Amino acid sequence: MPDTRDTNNENTSLEAAASFNYLISARNLISDTEFGEDIGDVTYLKVPKGEIATPQYQIDRQDWVLEVRDIADSIADHSLGPTGDVLVFVHGYNNSPETIRDRHEVLQEYLAVEGWGGIVVSYDWPCGDDTLNYFGDRSKAALTAHYLVDNGIRLIVEGQTKYGCETNIHLLGHSTGAYVIMDAFAAAKKVGSFYDKPWRVAQVAFIGGDVAANSLDADSDWGTPMFERIMRLTNYSNGFDDVLAISNAKRLGTVPRAGRVGLTENANPKAVNVDCSSYFQHLDPASQTVKLGWWNHTWFLGNHNWTRDLAMTLEGRYDRRVLPTREEVNGRLVLTEGTRPRFESEWRRLVNPVAAELRPGSSNRQAIV
């Protein structure tokens, strides 16, 4: 597909992404102005920034897909470029509409500040906002996980053939969102028809991942469908995550959570763990302007250094061991304070001058990092 974009509009994608939040909702409708906490038909939402997601912001599915793909190439000029990046953010349990909005907007804004040029899309599965309803929410997560593939990833992937454009799809799961992502791939494999086609998800990342550490092992039956379809999983762990301590206690301490203890020695080769424990231990909450929820469990969102690490991970340019926001300590990768390489912008221009000007914060390829 020829690239007919107007280079004078190179900054309009950031403006478009900053003006609206794009969501996929699997919630039931209580009224024309309110979603419920139960499972409903999938809807596609274009919500003005600052507003919570409500049914009146529903738009046609095809229009939604085209707008998302247009913004994904970093230039929202109503013309699809040859590449683009979409990060699907999957929230955890006990999230109110306001919480989902705030985390979505912070993630989009902070990634843009760190130079990533794609668009964040939230997959809103029907959780409640009651801390006592953990297993009830977990059940809904399992029942709606397949929507993530069927009504999200599938639409974008099939558009690649229809419009002749390549869009890198990435997934970020927070807390129970990690469970939703893994179960979505497991469900997709059971269906078979779409799973058997040659499609791929680029980068997957878990923060505060509420899944068993051994579910990410090389011999995990549940985890295998995900690893068969992705290029890399980055698991950000924090030993000080006391929310996951509660989750582990609910299981009588028998299945340590990946977001707390990291990966096992038998981890899938596509998985890498970044231990954030030491970084978090020395992180003064007063130094971080944005705080969204239980600090030990949600500090990632609103943290510039972690967002920088995520941005470079999504771009896929560099080996996972050389990212300047990481250090190798006793064979483990740990999060550390760091900045982008000093001459990175020059490297981009020397690789592809046109792409460097059009999409300064993104990459036209996905390497395994």
N, C-alpha and C positions, 0 to 999 in steps of 0.2 A: 504494500500500500504506500503510495507516495506521501512524503511528509510535506503538507501544504501549510504548515503553521506560520503565523506572523511573528517574527522574532521581536517585534515591538511589544508583544503581549507577554513577555517572559515572566513577569511577576504576577500575572492575573490569577494563576492557579492558587497562590498563597492567599490572595484576597477571597477567592471563591471558597476555599477550604475554611477560611476564617469566618466567613459569613454564614455558612450552613454546616450543620452536622448531619451526616448520612448514616442511617441506621437500618438494620434488618430486625424486625420485631416478630417474636413468636408468641406474643401475649394475646389473651382474649380481649374483646372490646366490651367494656361496661356500658359505654355510651359513645356518642359522636365526639366527645371531648376527653375521654378517659380510658386508659388501658387497665386491665386487671392483673391479677397475680396467677392466673391459670393459663393453660395452653390454649392457643387460638390459631386462626389462620395466619400465615406469614404475610406481613405487610412491609412495604418499602417506604421509608420516611426521609424527607428532606426538611430538617428542623432548623429554623433560624437560631443562630448562636445566642445562648443565654436562656432559651426556652427549653422546657422539658418536652420529651417526646409524647405527643398525643395524636389520636387518629386523624385530626383535621390536616395533619402534615403529610398524609399518605399521598404518594404520586404513583403514576403508572410504572410498572416494573421495568419495562423496556426503557422508558425515559430515565429512570433511576440509574440503570446500568450504563447508559450512554454518558450521563453526567459524571458518574464516578470514574469511568475510563478516561473521559476528557480531562478531568482534574489530575488523574494519576500520572499523566505524562509531564506534569509540572507547568503546563501552559493551558489554562482553561480558555481556549479560543474557539470552541465549537468545531474543532477539527482534530481527529484522532491521530496522534503521533505514533511512531512505530513501537514505542516501548512505554512502560509506566510501572508504578509501584502502588499497590494497595495493601495496607496493613489492617487486618480484621482483628479488632480488640474484643475479647470475650471476657466479660466481667465475672466476678465471683458471686457467692450467695449473700443474702442480706444486703442487697443494694437497692436503694430507693431511686426513683426517676431522677431526682436532683443529683444523687451521687454518680449515677451513670453519666449524666450530662457533664458534670464537673471533671470527671476523670477522662472522658473523651476529649474535652476541649483542652485540658492541660497536656495530654499526650500529643495531640495535633500541634499545638503551639510550641511546645518544647522541642519536638522533633524538627520543626521548621527552623527554629533558632539554631539547632545543631547542624543544619545544612541538608537535612533529608527532604527530598522534593516530592514525596508521594502524598497519598491521602489516607487518613484513618477512617475506617468504617466500623461501627460497633454492632456486634451481634447481641441483641437483647433477649435473652431467654427468660422465661417467666419465674423469677425468684420473688420472694417477699422481702420485707424489711424488718423481719423479726429474728433476733439472734437465736431464739429457741427452736426455730424451724429448720435446723440444719439438714436433717434427713428428709424432710418434706421437699426442700429445695433440691436436694441431691437427686431425688426421684424424678422431679421435673426436668432436671438437667439431662438425665439419661433418656427420657422420653422425647426430648426435643433436640438432642445432639445432632441427629441426622439432617435436620434442617440446615445446619451450618454448611454441609456439603451440597445437599440437594438444591437449596434455595439461595446459596451464597457463592461458594467456590465454583460450582457447576455453571452458573450464569456467566461468570467472568471468563472461565476457561472456554466455554462454547463460543463466546464472543470473539475469541482470538481467531477462530476459523472464519466466522461470519464477516469480521471487519478487517482481517489481515493484519492484526496488531498483536503484539506480545505484551502482556501485563504480568509482572512478577507479583504473585500473591504471597503474602506473609501472614502469620498468625501470632498473636500475643495473648496468652491466657494467664489471667490473674486468679490465684486461689482455685476455686471450683471451676473456673474457666479452663484450666488445664485439663480437668476431667472431661469437660464438654468437648474439647478439641480431640482428645484421644478417642473418646467414644464415638465421635462423628466419623472418624476413619474406620473404626471397627464396624459401625453400622453400614457404611458405604460399601465395604467389602462383602457384606452379607447380601446386599442388593445385587451387586455384580455388574450390571449393565454399564454404568458409568465408571465404576472402579476399574473395569477391564480396559478402558481407553487410555491412551498415552498422555496423561496429564501429570503435572507436578506442582507442588507447593514449594516455594523457595526456602525462606527461613521461618522457623518456628521458635518462639521463646516463651518460657514460663517464668513468672515472678510469683513468689509465695505459692508455688504449685502444690495444690492439695491432691496429690496423687502419690501412690506408694513408690518409694525409690526403686524397688525391684520391678515395677511395671515398665521401667525404661531400660530393662536389661535386654541383652541380645536374644535371649530365649523366651521373652514374654509374649505369650499368645495374644494378649490384649493390645500390647504396644506395637507389634509387628506391622499391622496394616498402616499405621501412621508412618513408621520409618520407611516402609516401601515406597511412600509417595512424597517424601520431603527430602530436601538436600542437607539440612542441618537442624538439629535441635540445640538451643542454648538454654540451659537450666540455671537460673540465678538463685542461689541458695543463701540463706541467712540463719545461722544457728541461734540467733536471738529472736526468731519469729515465734512469739508466744501464742499466737492464734493457732499455728499449726501444732503446737504442743497440746492444745485442747483437742484438735482434730485427732491427734494420735491417741490421746487418752480415751476418746470415744470408742477406739478400736482396741482398748486394753493394752496399748503400747506395743502391739505385735507387728504393725506395718508403718515404720517411720516414713514421714512425708518427704518427698524429693525437695520441696522448697525449704526444708529445714536442715536436712542432713546431706543433701547433694545426691550424687549418683553412686551406685555400687561399683565394685571392681569388675563386675560382669556387664557394665553398661554397653548399650548398642554403640557400635563404632561411629554412628552418625551423631551421637550425643556428646556434648561437652558441658562441663560444669564450671561456672564462675562463682567462686565463694565470695560472698559480700560481707561475711561476718566481721572481719577486722575493720573494713571500711565503715560499716554501720556502727560498730562499737565506739568509734572515734568521731561519729557524725553528731555535731551539736544540733538538736532540733531547732534551736533559735537561729541557726545559720540558713535554714531552708524556709523560704517564704511560704511555699505551698505545702499544706498538710491535709491529706484527704482520707480521713478515717483512722483506724487503729494504726498508730505510728509504726510499730515494729513489723507490721504486715503490709503496709501500703507506701512506705517511704520512697519507693522507687519513682512513683508518679509525682513529679515536681522536683526531682533531683537532676540537675543539669549533667552531672558527671555520668550517672547511670544512663541517662538518655543519650549522651554522646556515644557511649559504648553500644547501646542498642542501634543507634543510627548507623554506625560503621559496620555493625553486624548485618543489618538489613541490606546495606550497599554491597556487601560481599566482595570487596576489593582485596582485602588483606587477610593473611593467614591469622587464625584465631590467636596464635601465640605472640603476635607482634603488635596487637592493638595497644596503643599508648595508654589506654585506660586499664590495662591488665599487667600483672606481674606473675612470673612463675615462681612459686615458693614450695620447696620440697615436692616438686612434681605436680603441684596443684596450681590452677589459674585462680588468681584472686583479683578482685576489683580494687583499683587504686586511682588516685587523682591523676588525670592526664588530659592533654589537649591533642587536637588533630595534628598530624605531621606538619611541620613548618612550611614545607614547599608543596603541599598537597595540591593546591590550586594550579600550580605550574605543571605538576605531573598530569593533571586532567587535560590541560590545554595541549600538551605535547602528545597525548594519546589521541584526542579527538577534539580539535578546536571548536567545531560547530556544536557538538554535544556539550562541551564545557560551558559554552555561552548559554545554550538553551536550558540545560538542566544541571546547574552547578552543584547541586547537592545529591545527585543520584548517579546511578550507574546503568549502563546498557547491558550488563551481563550479571550473572549470578555465579560466583565461585563458591565452592564449599569452604567455609572458614572454620 
